[in-house]
Amino acid sequence: MLEIILGIIVGISIVLFVFVIINNNYQLVVIKIDKADEDIDMYLMKKQELLNRARPIIKKELKLDEFLEELDNEFEEQKNLENHNKLKSAYNELFKILDENEKLMKSESLLSILEQLNTNEENIVGAIKFYNDTVVEFNRLVVSFPSNILAFFKRYTKLEFYNNEKREIFEILNGR
């Protein structure tokens, strides 16, 4: 009788230990996702600031009344993907204007801003890659056994990626 009780206690202890490890894995991934999201937010704010600094220089040089007016609109807090798309569009428009007007490349202050924008763009790409890689890890936990049991009780669901490429890879890996 004592062996049965001891066996049950050991079995329950092992199950609890496994779920504590799985929970810790979830917590680590959630922390990484939050950090990546904060980094993306910071880089997007920096991108908006740099684009706003470039606007008056271009408006003055080209004698434009309006340029990148969409940057005047407030950006959605905690909507990094939408903000990223708006800023990417403004970024592309900036470089289109630069390609069409060689005289802008003579401005030292604009060249400095462009260099900072390029560095910032690399940082955004890196932060998005880290975010997407971490989402793959999180989604793997959500759909695989036994971590999916904990996901069910904690109401974790699969997260969206920043681009479709990672989503396609994840679905291929899961045989869908």
NUPA-264683 format. One record per residue: residue number from 1; residue in one letter; y negated, z, x of N, C-alpha, C, O in turn. Coordinates in pm, 1 decimal. Layout:
[rec NUM "A" [Y Z X] [Y Z X] [Y Z X] [Y Z X]]
...
//
This chain:
[rec 1 "M" [119.6 0.0 81.9] [0.0 0.0 0.0] [-126.6 0.0 86.7] [-223.4 -69.8 56.5]]
[rec 2 "L" [-124.5 77.6 192.5] [-239.0 85.9 282.7] [-264.3 -48.8 349.8] [-379.3 -87.1 371.7]]
[rec 3 "E" [-155.0 -121.5 382.9] [-170.3 -252.2 446.1] [-236.2 -352.2 351.0] [-313.8 -437.2 394.6]]
[rec 4 "I" [-206.5 -342.8 224.3] [-265.8 -433.0 125.2] [-415.3 -406.0 113.4] [-495.8 -499.2 113.9]]
[rec 5 "I" [-452.0 -280.2 103.0] [-593.9 -243.2 92.9] [-667.3 -284.4 219.1] [-777.6 -338.8 212.7]]
[rec 6 "L" [-605.8 -258.3 334.4] [-666.5 -296.0 461.7] [-679.1 -449.0 471.1] [-779.8 -498.7 521.6]]
[rec 7 "G" [-581.2 -522.6 424.4] [-584.8 -668.8 423.6] [-696.0 -721.1 334.5] [-765.0 -816.7 369.9]]
[rec 8 "I" [-713.6 -658.3 218.7] [-820.7 -698.8 126.5] [-956.7 -672.6 190.0] [-1046.4 -756.6 182.3]]
[rec 9 "I" [-972.0 -557.1 252.4] [-1099.1 -521.8 317.8] [-1128.7 -620.4 431.4] [-1242.3 -665.7 445.0]]
[rec 10 "V" [-1029.9 -653.6 511.5] [-1048.5 -749.6 621.2] [-1082.9 -887.9 563.4] [-1171.6 -956.0 615.0]]
[rec 11 "G" [-1014.4 -928.8 458.5] [-1042.4 -1058.6 395.3] [-1184.3 -1065.8 342.1] [-1254.9 -1164.4 363.4]]
[rec 12 "I" [-1225.7 -960.2 272.4] [-1362.5 -956.4 218.2] [-1463.8 -955.6 332.0] [-1567.8 -1020.9 323.1]]
[rec 13 "S" [-1434.0 -882.2 439.0] [-1524.0 -876.1 554.6] [-1539.7 -1013.0 618.4] [-1650.2 -1051.9 656.1]]
[rec 14 "I" [-1430.3 -1085.9 630.8] [-1437.0 -1220.3 689.8] [-1520.0 -1313.9 602.6] [-1602.7 -1389.4 653.6]]
[rec 15 "V" [-1498.1 -1309.0 471.5] [-1574.9 -1393.1 379.4] [-1723.3 -1358.7 387.4] [-1807.4 -1448.3 394.4]]
[rec 16 "L" [-1756.1 -1230.0 386.6] [-1896.4 -1188.4 397.7] [-1956.6 -1232.9 530.5] [-2070.7 -1278.8 535.2]]
[rec 17 "F" [-1880.0 -1219.3 637.5] [-1926.8 -1260.8 769.4] [-1957.0 -1410.7 772.0] [-2059.6 -1452.7 825.4]]
[rec 18 "V" [-1868.0 -1490.4 714.3] [-1889.5 -1635.3 709.3] [-2015.2 -1667.2 629.3] [-2094.4 -1751.8 670.9]]
[rec 19 "F" [-2035.2 -1601.7 516.0] [-2153.9 -1629.6 435.2] [-2281.9 -1582.0 501.6] [-2387.2 -1642.5 481.5]]
[rec 20 "V" [-2275.9 -1475.5 580.2] [-2394.0 -1431.9 655.7] [-2429.6 -1537.4 760.0] [-2547.1 -1569.0 779.0]]
[rec 21 "I" [-2329.3 -1591.5 827.0] [-2354.2 -1696.8 926.6] [-2413.1 -1820.4 859.3] [-2508.6 -1879.2 910.1]]
[rec 22 "I" [-2356.9 -1859.6 746.2] [-2408.7 -1976.0 674.0] [-2551.9 -1950.4 627.8] [-2637.2 -2038.4 639.3]]
[rec 23 "N" [-2578.5 -1832.9 576.6] [-2714.1 -1798.5 533.3] [-2811.0 -1805.0 651.2] [-2922.5 -1855.2 637.1]]
[rec 24 "N" [-2769.4 -1754.8 766.3] [-2854.2 -1761.5 885.3] [-2881.2 -1907.0 925.2] [-2991.9 -1940.4 967.5]]
[rec 25 "N" [-2780.9 -1992.3 911.9] [-2801.0 -2135.0 939.9] [-2906.3 -2194.6 846.4] [-2994.7 -2268.5 889.6]]
[rec 26 "Y" [-2895.4 -2161.4 718.3] [-2995.6 -2208.0 622.4] [-3134.6 -2157.6 660.3] [-3230.9 -2234.2 661.0]]
[rec 27 "Q" [-3144.3 -2030.1 691.3] [-3274.9 -1972.8 723.7] [-3335.8 -2038.8 846.5] [-3456.0 -2065.2 849.6]]
[rec 28 "L" [-3254.5 -2065.4 946.9] [-3303.2 -2131.8 1067.2] [-3353.5 -2272.2 1035.5] [-3459.2 -2312.8 1083.6]]
[rec 29 "V" [-3278.7 -2345.6 955.3] [-3319.3 -2481.3 919.5] [-3446.3 -2478.8 834.8] [-3534.5 -2562.6 854.0]]
[rec 30 "V" [-3456.9 -2385.8 743.1] [-3577.0 -2374.3 659.5] [-3699.2 -2344.0 746.4] [-3806.6 -2400.0 724.2]]
[rec 31 "I" [-3683.5 -2256.5 844.2] [-3793.7 -2224.8 935.6] [-3834.8 -2349.8 1012.8] [-3953.9 -2376.0 1029.3]]
[rec 32 "K" [-3738.1 -2426.5 1059.7] [-3767.8 -2548.9 1134.1] [-3839.4 -2651.3 1045.3] [-3931.7 -2719.1 1090.4]]
[rec 33 "I" [-3796.8 -2662.1 919.9] [-3861.6 -2755.3 827.7] [-4005.4 -2712.3 801.3] [-4096.1 -2795.4 800.9]]
[rec 34 "D" [-4026.4 -2582.3 779.1] [-4162.2 -2531.8 756.6] [-4251.2 -2559.0 877.3] [-4366.5 -2599.2 861.9]]
[rec 35 "K" [-4198.3 -2537.3 996.6] [-4274.4 -2560.7 1119.8] [-4309.3 -2708.2 1132.1] [-4423.2 -2742.8 1163.4]]
[rec 36 "A" [-4212.2 -2794.8 1107.7] [-4237.5 -2939.0 1115.5] [-4342.9 -2980.5 1013.4] [-4430.0 -3062.3 1043.1]]
[rec 37 "D" [-4334.8 -2924.5 894.1] [-4431.8 -2955.6 788.8] [-4572.3 -2910.5 829.0] [-4669.8 -2982.3 806.8]]
[rec 38 "E" [-4582.1 -2791.6 888.0] [-4711.7 -2742.6 936.8] [-4767.0 -2832.4 1046.5] [-4886.4 -2862.4 1048.9]]
[rec 39 "D" [-4679.8 -2875.1 1137.3] [-4723.0 -2963.8 1245.6] [-4772.8 -3096.3 1190.0] [-4876.8 -3146.5 1232.5]]
[rec 40 "I" [-4699.3 -3153.0 1095.6] [-4741.4 -3279.0 1034.8] [-4876.4 -3261.6 967.3] [-4964.4 -3346.6 980.7]]
[rec 41 "D" [-4893.0 -3151.4 894.5] [-5019.4 -3124.1 826.9] [-5133.5 -3116.1 928.0] [-5240.7 -3172.3 906.0]]
[rec 42 "M" [-5109.9 -3046.1 1038.8] [-5212.7 -3031.0 1141.9] [-5249.4 -3167.4 1202.1] [-5367.3 -3197.9 1219.7]]
[rec 43 "Y" [-5148.1 -3248.9 1233.3] [-5175.3 -3380.6 1291.9] [-5244.4 -3473.9 1192.3] [-5327.5 -3555.9 1231.3]]
[rec 44 "L" [-5210.5 -3461.5 1065.1] [-5277.4 -3544.1 964.5] [-5423.8 -3504.1 949.3] [-5510.2 -3590.2 933.0]]
[rec 45 "M" [-5452.2 -3374.0 954.5] [-5591.9 -3329.4 947.7] [-5669.1 -3380.1 1069.1] [-5784.4 -3421.6 1057.2]]
[rec 46 "K" [-5605.3 -3376.4 1185.6] [-5668.2 -3426.9 1308.8] [-5693.5 -3576.6 1295.2] [-5799.1 -3625.3 1335.7]]
[rec 47 "K" [-5598.5 -3649.7 1239.2] [-5614.9 -3794.0 1219.7] [-5732.3 -3822.4 1126.6] [-5812.6 -3912.2 1152.0]]
[rec 48 "Q" [-5741.2 -3745.1 1018.7] [-5852.6 -3763.4 925.6] [-5985.2 -3734.8 995.3] [-6082.6 -3807.6 976.4]]
[rec 49 "E" [-5989.0 -3630.2 1074.9] [-6112.4 -3595.9 1147.3] [-6151.3 -3707.4 1244.0] [-6268.3 -3744.8 1251.6]]
[rec 50 "L" [-6054.1 -3760.6 1317.9] [-6083.0 -3867.8 1413.4] [-6129.2 -3994.9 1342.1] [-6222.6 -4061.1 1387.4]]
[rec 51 "L" [-6064.7 -4028.6 1231.7] [-6107.7 -4145.7 1155.3] [-6249.1 -4126.1 1101.0] [-6328.7 -4219.9 1099.1]]
[rec 52 "N" [-6280.1 -4004.5 1057.2] [-6415.4 -3975.1 1008.4] [-6519.0 -3982.4 1120.8] [-6634.4 -4018.2 1096.9]]
[rec 53 "R" [-6478.0 -3948.5 1242.6] [-6569.2 -3960.1 1357.0] [-6591.6 -4106.2 1395.7] [-6698.4 -4140.5 1446.5]]
[rec 54 "A" [-6493.7 -4192.0 1372.8] [-6507.0 -4333.7 1406.4] [-6590.8 -4409.5 1302.8] [-6654.6 -4509.3 1336.1]]
[rec 55 "R" [-6590.9 -4364.1 1181.4] [-6660.5 -4433.9 1071.9] [-6807.5 -4461.2 1099.9] [-6849.8 -4576.3 1089.7]]
[rec 56 "P" [-6888.4 -4359.2 1135.2] [-7031.7 -4388.1 1154.0] [-7058.6 -4484.4 1270.8] [-7153.8 -4562.4 1266.8]]
[rec 57 "I" [-6975.3 -4478.2 1372.9] [-6993.0 -4567.8 1487.1] [-6971.9 -4711.9 1442.6] [-7051.2 -4799.9 1476.4]]
[rec 58 "I" [-6866.1 -4736.2 1367.6] [-6835.6 -4871.4 1321.3] [-6938.3 -4917.5 1218.8] [-6981.6 -5032.7 1220.9]]
[rec 59 "K" [-6977.0 -4827.3 1129.1] [-7078.1 -4863.8 1029.0] [-7208.6 -4903.9 1097.7] [-7273.4 -5000.6 1057.8]]
[rec 60 "K" [-7246.4 -4829.0 1200.9] [-7371.9 -4856.4 1272.0] [-7362.0 -4988.2 1349.3] [-7453.0 -5070.8 1341.7]]
[rec 61 "E" [-7254.3 -5008.6 1422.5] [-7239.1 -5128.9 1504.6] [-7230.1 -5255.5 1420.3] [-7286.5 -5358.8 1456.4]]
[rec 62 "L" [-7160.3 -5247.4 1309.6] [-7139.9 -5366.5 1225.2] [-7236.8 -5373.8 1108.0] [-7231.7 -5466.7 1027.4]]
[rec 63 "K" [-7325.3 -5274.6 1099.7] [-7424.8 -5267.4 991.8] [-7357.7 -5276.8 854.4] [-7396.5 -5357.2 769.6]]
[rec 64 "L" [-7255.9 -5192.0 835.0] [-7181.4 -5186.9 709.2] [-7234.5 -5073.3 622.9] [-7271.8 -4967.7 674.0]]
[rec 65 "D" [-7237.5 -5095.4 493.3] [-7275.2 -4987.3 401.7] [-7155.9 -4896.8 374.2] [-7170.3 -4775.3 360.3]]
[rec 66 "E" [-7038.3 -4957.4 366.4] [-6917.8 -4880.6 335.0] [-6807.1 -4916.1 432.8] [-6789.6 -5032.0 470.3]]
[rec 67 "F" [-6732.7 -4813.6 473.2] [-6616.2 -4835.8 558.3] [-6527.4 -4712.7 547.9] [-6572.6 -4600.5 570.8]]
[rec 68 "L" [-6401.6 -4734.1 513.4] [-6303.0 -4625.9 497.5] [-6352.1 -4517.5 401.3] [-6339.9 -4398.1 428.8]]
[rec 69 "E" [-6406.6 -4560.6 290.2] [-6458.8 -4465.9 192.1] [-6349.9 -4378.5 130.1] [-6378.7 -4271.1 77.2]]
[rec 70 "E" [-6224.5 -4424.6 136.6] [-6114.6 -4344.5 81.8] [-6098.7 -4212.0 156.3] [-6035.5 -4119.5 105.2]]
[rec 71 "L" [-6155.6 -4202.3 276.7] [-6148.0 -4076.6 351.7] [-6238.2 -3968.4 291.5] [-6223.7 -3850.2 322.6]]
[rec 72 "D" [-6331.3 -4009.9 205.0] [-6418.3 -3912.1 138.7] [-6343.8 -3832.5 32.6] [-6384.3 -3721.3 -1.3]]
[rec 73 "N" [-6235.2 -3888.6 -20.1] [-6157.3 -3819.8 -123.1] [-6080.7 -3703.6 -61.4] [-6035.5 -3710.4 52.9]]
[rec 74 "E" [-6067.5 -3599.4 -137.7] [-5991.4 -3482.9 -91.6] [-5843.8 -3519.4 -82.2] [-5790.0 -3590.2 -167.4]]
[rec 75 "F" [-5781.3 -3471.1 20.3] [-5639.5 -3495.6 36.3] [-5562.2 -3381.9 -26.5] [-5606.4 -3267.0 -27.6]]
[rec 76 "E" [-5445.9 -3416.4 -78.6] [-5361.5 -3320.4 -148.2] [-5303.2 -3220.4 -49.8] [-5246.0 -3258.5 52.3]]
[rec 77 "E" [-5318.1 -3093.6 -80.8] [-5255.8 -2992.4 2.5] [-5105.9 -2991.3 -25.6] [-5063.8 -3002.2 -140.8]]
[rec 78 "Q" [-5026.9 -2978.4 77.9] [-4880.3 -2977.9 70.1] [-4824.1 -3109.8 17.7] [-4714.4 -3112.5 -38.1]]
[rec 79 "K" [-4897.1 -3217.4 35.2] [-4848.7 -3350.7 -2.8] [-4858.6 -3440.1 120.0] [-4924.8 -3543.9 117.3]]
[rec 80 "N" [-4792.2 -3399.1 227.6] [-4805.5 -3469.3 354.5] [-4766.7 -3615.4 347.6] [-4830.8 -3699.1 411.1]]
[rec 81 "L" [-4663.0 -3647.9 271.8] [-4619.8 -3786.6 265.0] [-4728.0 -3874.4 202.7] [-4755.5 -3983.4 253.1]]
[rec 82 "E" [-4789.0 -3828.9 95.1] [-4896.6 -3905.1 31.4] [-5018.0 -3914.1 123.5] [-5078.4 -4020.6 136.9]]
[rec 83 "N" [-5053.6 -3802.5 186.6] [-5166.6 -3802.6 279.5] [-5138.4 -3895.3 396.9] [-5226.7 -3968.4 441.8]]
[rec 84 "H" [-5015.5 -3892.2 446.1] [-4977.9 -3978.1 558.3] [-4995.7 -4124.5 521.6] [-5047.4 -4202.5 601.6]]
[rec 85 "N" [-4953.9 -4162.5 402.8] [-4967.0 -4302.3 359.2] [-5113.3 -4343.3 346.4] [-5149.4 -4454.7 384.3]]
[rec 86 "K" [-5198.5 -4254.6 293.3] [-5341.6 -4285.4 280.3] [-5405.6 -4299.8 417.7] [-5482.9 -4392.6 441.5]]
[rec 87 "L" [-5373.5 -4208.4 507.2] [-5431.6 -4213.8 640.8] [-5377.7 -4331.2 721.9] [-5449.3 -4388.7 803.9]]
[rec 88 "K" [-5253.2 -4366.1 699.2] [-5194.8 -4481.6 768.2] [-5267.2 -4608.5 725.4] [-5295.0 -4695.7 807.7]]
[rec 89 "S" [-5297.4 -4618.3 597.1] [-5370.8 -4733.3 546.3] [-5510.1 -4740.6 609.6] [-5554.2 -4847.8 651.1]]
[rec 90 "A" [-5579.2 -4626.5 616.8] [-5712.0 -4621.9 679.0] [-5702.6 -4655.9 827.7] [-5788.0 -4727.0 880.6]]
[rec 91 "Y" [-5600.5 -4606.1 894.1] [-5576.8 -4632.8 1036.3] [-5556.5 -4782.2 1059.6] [-5612.9 -4839.3 1152.9]]
[rec 92 "N" [-5475.5 -4845.2 974.1] [-5451.2 -4989.0 985.6] [-5578.2 -5069.4 959.6] [-5603.7 -5170.2 1025.4]]
[rec 93 "E" [-5657.6 -5023.5 862.7] [-5784.2 -5091.4 833.2] [-5879.6 -5081.0 952.0] [-5949.6 -5177.0 984.2]]
[rec 94 "L" [-5882.5 -4965.0 1016.9] [-5966.3 -4945.6 1135.3] [-5928.0 -5045.9 1243.9] [-6015.2 -5110.4 1302.2]]
[rec 95 "F" [-5799.1 -5059.4 1271.2] [-5756.2 -5149.8 1377.0] [-5773.7 -5296.5 1337.6] [-5790.0 -5382.2 1424.6]]
[rec 96 "K" [-5770.7 -5325.6 1210.4] [-5798.5 -5462.2 1164.6] [-5944.4 -5496.6 1195.6] [-5973.8 -5605.8 1244.2]]
[rec 97 "I" [-6034.3 -5404.2 1167.6] [-6177.1 -5424.0 1196.8] [-6198.1 -5438.1 1347.5] [-6277.0 -5521.5 1392.0]]
[rec 98 "L" [-6127.4 -5356.6 1425.7] [-6140.6 -5363.5 1571.5] [-6092.8 -5498.1 1625.2] [-6153.4 -5553.4 1716.9]]
[rec 99 "D" [-5984.6 -5550.8 1568.7] [-5933.1 -5680.7 1611.8] [-6032.5 -5792.8 1579.9] [-6044.7 -5889.4 1655.2]]
[rec 100 "E" [-6102.0 -5778.9 1469.2] [-6194.7 -5883.2 1425.2] [-6329.6 -5875.0 1495.6] [-6405.8 -5971.6 1493.9]]
[rec 101 "N" [-6360.4 -5760.6 1557.8] [-6492.1 -5739.7 1617.7] [-6476.8 -5682.7 1759.0] [-6469.6 -5561.3 1778.0]]
[rec 102 "E" [-6472.1 -5771.8 1856.3] [-6452.7 -5732.3 1996.2] [-6566.4 -5643.6 2048.1] [-6543.8 -5560.9 2136.5]]
[rec 103 "K" [-6687.2 -5659.3 1995.1] [-6801.2 -5584.4 2047.1] [-6785.2 -5433.2 2026.5] [-6848.9 -5353.8 2095.7]]
[rec 104 "L" [-6700.8 -5394.1 1932.1] [-6677.3 -5251.1 1909.2] [-6606.9 -5185.6 2027.9] [-6619.8 -5065.0 2049.1]]
[rec 105 "M" [-6533.3 -5264.0 2104.3] [-6456.7 -5209.6 2215.6] [-6545.7 -5173.6 2334.7] [-6495.9 -5123.8 2435.7]]
[rec 106 "K" [-6675.3 -5197.9 2324.3] [-6769.4 -5163.3 2431.0] [-6824.5 -5022.2 2413.8] [-6890.1 -4969.9 2503.9]]
[rec 107 "S" [-6799.0 -4961.3 2300.8] [-6849.7 -4827.3 2272.6] [-6758.6 -4722.8 2337.1] [-6641.3 -4710.7 2302.0]]
[rec 108 "E" [-6814.9 -4647.7 2431.9] [-6738.0 -4543.5 2501.8] [-6687.4 -4436.6 2405.1] [-6572.5 -4393.4 2413.1]]
[rec 109 "S" [-6775.2 -4394.8 2313.6] [-6734.7 -4289.5 2220.4] [-6623.0 -4337.5 2127.8] [-6532.3 -4260.9 2095.3]]
[rec 110 "L" [-6629.0 -4462.4 2085.7] [-6524.5 -4517.1 1999.4] [-6392.9 -4530.5 2077.0] [-6285.8 -4502.3 2023.1]]
[rec 111 "L" [-6400.8 -4572.9 2201.9] [-6279.6 -4583.6 2283.9] [-6214.4 -4447.6 2303.5] [-6091.8 -4436.4 2302.4]]
[rec 112 "S" [-6295.0 -4345.6 2321.3] [-6241.9 -4209.2 2334.9] [-6171.3 -4165.8 2206.3] [-6063.3 -4106.8 2210.8]]
[rec 113 "I" [-6232.5 -4195.3 2092.8] [-6172.9 -4161.6 1962.8] [-6041.9 -4238.3 1943.8] [-5943.7 -4182.5 1894.7]]
[rec 114 "L" [-6040.2 -4365.2 1982.3] [-5919.4 -4447.2 1967.9] [-5805.9 -4393.5 2055.0] [-5689.9 -4393.1 2013.6]]
[rec 115 "E" [-5839.5 -4348.7 2173.9] [-5738.1 -4290.5 2261.4] [-5679.8 -4163.9 2198.6] [-5558.5 -4142.8 2200.2]]
[rec 116 "Q" [-5767.1 -4080.4 2143.7] [-5721.2 -3959.2 2075.9] [-5638.7 -3992.6 1952.2] [-5540.0 -3925.4 1922.6]]
[rec 117 "L" [-5679.9 -4097.0 1880.2] [-5603.8 -4140.6 1761.8] [-5463.8 -4186.5 1800.4] [-5366.8 -4154.7 1731.7]]
[rec 118 "N" [-5453.0 -4260.5 1909.4] [-5321.4 -4308.1 1954.1] [-5231.7 -4191.6 1994.8] [-5113.2 -4190.0 1961.3]]
[rec 119 "T" [-5286.7 -4095.1 2066.1] [-5210.1 -3976.5 2104.5] [-5166.7 -3899.8 1980.6] [-5052.4 -3855.2 1970.3]]
[rec 120 "N" [-5259.2 -3885.1 1886.8] [-5229.5 -3814.1 1762.6] [-5122.2 -3887.2 1682.2] [-5036.6 -3824.0 1620.3]]
[rec 121 "E" [-5126.8 -4020.1 1683.3] [-5027.7 -4098.5 1609.4] [-4888.4 -4076.7 1668.5] [-4790.1 -4067.6 1594.9]]
[rec 122 "E" [-4880.3 -4068.4 1800.9] [-4752.2 -4038.9 1866.3] [-4701.8 -3900.0 1825.6] [-4582.3 -3880.2 1803.5]]
[rec 123 "N" [-4794.4 -3804.8 1816.1] [-4757.4 -3669.7 1773.5] [-4706.8 -3668.0 1629.7] [-4611.7 -3596.9 1597.4]]
[rec 124 "I" [-4770.8 -3746.6 1544.0] [-4727.2 -3755.3 1404.2] [-4586.2 -3813.0 1396.3] [-4500.9 -3761.7 1323.9]]
[rec 125 "V" [-4563.1 -3919.9 1471.2] [-4430.4 -3983.3 1471.2] [-4324.4 -3883.8 1518.5] [-4216.1 -3875.9 1460.6]]
[rec 126 "G" [-4355.8 -3807.6 1624.5] [-4261.3 -3707.4 1674.8] [-4235.3 -3596.7 1573.7] [-4121.0 -3554.8 1554.9]]
[rec 127 "A" [-4341.3 -3549.1 1508.3] [-4326.0 -3442.0 1409.2] [-4245.5 -3490.5 1288.4] [-4164.3 -3416.0 1233.6]]
[rec 128 "I" [-4268.2 -3614.4 1247.5] [-4192.4 -3670.1 1134.5] [-4046.1 -3687.5 1172.4] [-3957.2 -3661.6 1091.3]]
[rec 129 "K" [-4020.7 -3731.3 1295.1] [-3882.3 -3745.1 1340.8] [-3813.0 -3608.6 1340.9] [-3699.0 -3596.7 1296.0]]
[rec 130 "F" [-3881.4 -3506.6 1390.8] [-3825.0 -3371.3 1391.4] [-3799.2 -3324.5 1248.0] [-3694.4 -3266.7 1219.2]]
[rec 131 "Y" [-3894.5 -3349.5 1158.7] [-3879.0 -3311.8 1017.9] [-3756.8 -3381.2 957.7] [-3672.7 -3316.5 895.4]]
[rec 132 "N" [-3747.2 -3513.3 976.5] [-3635.8 -3589.5 919.3] [-3501.9 -3543.9 976.4] [-3404.0 -3531.5 902.7]]
[rec 133 "D" [-3497.0 -3519.0 1107.0] [-3372.5 -3471.3 1168.5] [-3331.5 -3336.2 1110.6] [-3213.3 -3311.3 1086.6]]
[rec 134 "T" [-3429.1 -3250.2 1088.7] [-3400.8 -3117.7 1033.6] [-3359.0 -3127.7 887.1] [-3273.8 -3051.0 842.1]]
[rec 135 "V" [-3417.3 -3220.4 812.7] [-3377.7 -3242.2 672.9] [-3233.5 -3292.5 667.0] [-3158.6 -3254.9 576.8]]
[rec 136 "V" [-3194.4 -3376.4 761.6] [-3054.8 -3421.5 767.1] [-2963.1 -3300.0 782.3] [-2860.7 -3289.6 714.7]]
[rec 137 "E" [-3000.8 -3208.9 871.0] [-2922.3 -3087.7 893.9] [-2915.3 -3002.5 766.2] [-2808.6 -2953.4 729.3]]
[rec 138 "F" [-3029.5 -2985.6 699.6] [-3035.0 -2907.4 576.4] [-2949.1 -2972.1 467.9] [-2869.5 -2904.5 402.8]]
[rec 139 "N" [-2965.2 -3102.6 448.6] [-2889.6 -3173.0 344.9] [-2739.6 -3169.5 372.5] [-2658.8 -3164.5 279.8]]
[rec 140 "R" [-2703.4 -3172.0 499.2] [-2561.7 -3160.6 535.4] [-2508.2 -3024.7 491.7] [-2396.5 -3015.1 440.9]]
[rec 141 "L" [-2587.2 -2920.1 511.3] [-2545.5 -2787.0 466.7] [-2531.6 -2781.4 314.1] [-2438.8 -2719.8 261.6]]
[rec 142 "V" [-2624.0 -2845.8 244.7] [-2624.1 -2842.1 97.9] [-2500.4 -2909.0 39.2] [-2449.9 -2865.6 -64.3]]
[rec 143 "V" [-2451.5 -3013.5 103.8] [-2340.9 -3088.9 44.0] [-2203.5 -3056.0 101.7] [-2102.5 -3099.5 46.2]]
[rec 144 "S" [-2196.7 -2980.9 210.8] [-2066.0 -2957.3 273.0] [-2012.2 -2817.2 238.8] [-2087.3 -2722.4 215.8]]
[rec 145 "F" [-1880.8 -2809.5 236.9] [-1812.4 -2684.3 205.4] [-1800.9 -2601.5 332.5] [-1775.9 -2660.1 437.8]]
[rec 146 "P" [-1816.8 -2473.9 330.7] [-1842.8 -2379.5 223.0] [-1991.6 -2350.6 201.6] [-2028.2 -2272.8 113.4]]
[rec 147 "S" [-2077.9 -2414.5 283.7] [-2220.7 -2385.7 270.9] [-2277.9 -2432.5 137.5] [-2382.2 -2383.1 94.6]]
[rec 148 "N" [-2210.7 -2527.8 70.6] [-2260.4 -2572.2 -59.4] [-2246.4 -2462.3 -166.3] [-2318.2 -2463.8 -266.3]]
[rec 149 "I" [-2155.8 -2368.9 -145.4] [-2141.8 -2256.1 -239.7] [-2268.2 -2170.5 -234.2] [-2323.7 -2133.1 -337.6]]
[rec 150 "L" [-2312.7 -2140.1 -112.7] [-2435.7 -2062.8 -96.4] [-2556.0 -2141.9 -148.2] [-2646.9 -2085.0 -208.7]]
[rec 151 "A" [-2556.0 -2273.5 -124.1] [-2664.8 -2358.5 -174.1] [-2672.5 -2351.7 -326.1] [-2781.7 -2349.8 -382.8]]
[rec 152 "F" [-2557.6 -2348.0 -391.8] [-2553.5 -2339.1 -537.7] [-2617.7 -2208.3 -585.0] [-2699.5 -2209.2 -677.0]]
[rec 153 "F" [-2581.4 -2097.4 -523.2] [-2634.3 -1967.8 -565.6] [-2781.7 -1951.2 -530.3] [-2855.3 -1884.5 -602.9]]
[rec 154 "K" [-2825.3 -2010.4 -420.6] [-2966.4 -2000.8 -381.3] [-3049.9 -2114.2 -440.2] [-3170.9 -2121.1 -418.9]]
[rec 155 "R" [-2983.4 -2203.0 -514.8] [-3048.3 -2316.7 -580.4] [-3115.5 -2411.1 -479.3] [-3222.4 -2465.8 -506.5]]
[rec 156 "Y" [-3052.7 -2429.3 -363.8] [-3099.1 -2526.9 -266.6] [-3053.9 -2665.1 -312.1] [-2939.6 -2683.4 -354.1]]
[rec 157 "T" [-3142.7 -2759.9 -303.4] [-3109.1 -2898.4 -332.6] [-3148.1 -2984.3 -213.5] [-3224.5 -2942.1 -126.7]]
[rec 158 "K" [-3094.5 -3105.1 -211.1] [-3125.7 -3194.1 -99.7] [-3276.2 -3221.2 -96.0] [-3341.4 -3233.3 -199.7]]
[rec 159 "L" [-3329.1 -3230.3 24.9] [-3470.6 -3258.4 45.2] [-3492.0 -3406.2 72.2] [-3400.7 -3476.1 116.1]]
[rec 160 "E" [-3611.8 -3452.6 45.8] [-3646.5 -3592.8 69.5] [-3689.6 -3612.2 214.5] [-3741.2 -3520.4 278.2]]
[rec 161 "F" [-3667.9 -3732.0 264.7] [-3708.4 -3769.8 399.0] [-3847.1 -3832.1 395.5] [-3898.7 -3867.0 289.3]]
[rec 162 "Y" [-3905.8 -3845.3 512.3] [-4034.0 -3914.2 521.4] [-4019.3 -4065.0 514.6] [-4115.3 -4135.1 482.3]]
[rec 163 "N" [-3900.3 -4116.3 544.8] [-3880.5 -4260.2 533.6] [-3739.5 -4288.8 486.5] [-3652.8 -4201.3 489.5]]
[rec 164 "N" [-3717.2 -4410.1 443.4] [-3587.6 -4447.8 386.1] [-3478.0 -4461.3 489.7] [-3360.0 -4450.4 456.4]]
[rec 165 "E" [-3514.7 -4485.0 615.2] [-3414.3 -4505.6 719.6] [-3321.0 -4385.2 730.5] [-3199.1 -4401.9 733.9]]
[rec 166 "K" [-3376.1 -4265.7 735.9] [-3293.3 -4145.3 746.9] [-3209.0 -4126.1 621.3] [-3093.8 -4083.5 630.2]]
[rec 167 "R" [-3264.5 -4156.7 505.1] [-3190.3 -4141.7 380.4] [-3067.9 -4232.4 382.0] [-2958.9 -4190.8 343.0]]
[rec 168 "E" [-3085.8 -4356.5 427.2] [-2974.5 -4450.8 433.3] [-2866.9 -4402.9 529.8] [-2747.9 -4412.0 499.7]]
[rec 169 "I" [-2908.0 -4351.9 645.6] [-2812.1 -4301.2 744.0] [-2735.2 -4183.7 685.1] [-2613.3 -4175.9 700.4]]
[rec 170 "F" [-2804.8 -4092.3 617.8] [-2740.2 -3974.4 559.0] [-2639.1 -4017.8 453.8] [-2529.3 -3962.5 448.5]]
[rec 171 "E" [-2673.0 -4114.7 370.4] [-2582.0 -4159.8 266.4] [-2461.2 -4231.4 325.4] [-2350.1 -4220.0 273.6]]
[rec 172 "I" [-2483.2 -4306.0 434.8] [-2371.4 -4372.0 501.6] [-2275.8 -4268.4 558.2] [-2154.1 -4281.6 545.0]]
[rec 173 "L" [-2330.8 -4165.3 621.2] [-2248.0 -4059.7 680.1] [-2170.1 -3983.2 575.4] [-2061.6 -3932.5 603.7]]
[rec 174 "N" [-2223.1 -3974.0 456.0] [-2153.7 -3902.4 347.8] [-2065.1 -3995.0 264.2] [-2008.8 -3952.7 163.2]]
[rec 175 "G" [-2052.8 -4119.9 305.7] [-1962.5 -4213.3 239.1] [-2005.9 -4256.8 102.3] [-1921.7 -4279.3 15.4]]
[rec 176 "R" [-2136.3 -4269.7 80.0] [-2185.2 -4311.4 -52.4] [-2227.7 -4453.6 -52.8] [-2271.4 -4504.7 -155.9]]
//
